[in-house]
Every structure is written in structure tokens, then in C-alpha cells.
Amino acid sequence: MRVKFTLTMDDVTVANRDIDCIIIDWIDDVNEQEVVALSHRWISTQNFLSQSMDGLSRVGESSLTIEPMDNTSLESPMM
């Protein structure tokens, strides 16, 4: 299934640089088991982001949104 992920991180330190907010969106083809595994790691692993991203040393608050997409939402309108 096609899924849109949106990761929002507030009050972040990357490579010793303070950043107010970072938003990362991506679309991926994943199965339901992969979504469940990612959600579980997100919820249960302390410091999940700093362990997963090079240079990231601190995150004040973060959220991960996972939205299933239908195939037509990726198609650009014809002009």
C-alpha cells in the first residue's frame, strides 16, 4: 500500500546547530506489517530519532503522521 509519512520535529539540535522546526514528508510503498513495526518502534524506543538520524542530538517534541493514500492522489492534474 502507498503511505504518506510526515515527521515533525520541534526544538532540534543537528550538528551542534539549533533549529526551531523540521518537517520531513515522504511517500513509500509499504505493507501493513512494516507500518505496524515502525509505529511500534516510534512509540516504544526512547531516542528513536537521534538513534536513527546522523547528526541529530536533541529533539524537544516530535510527531509522526502515517496516512494511507489512494493511487489517484499521486497523479498530477492534466492542464
Secondary structure, 3 states (H helix, E strand, C coil): CEEEEEEEEEEEEECCEEEEEEEEEEEEECCHHHHHHHHHHHHHCCCHHHHHCCCEEEEEEEEEEEEECCHHHHCCCCC
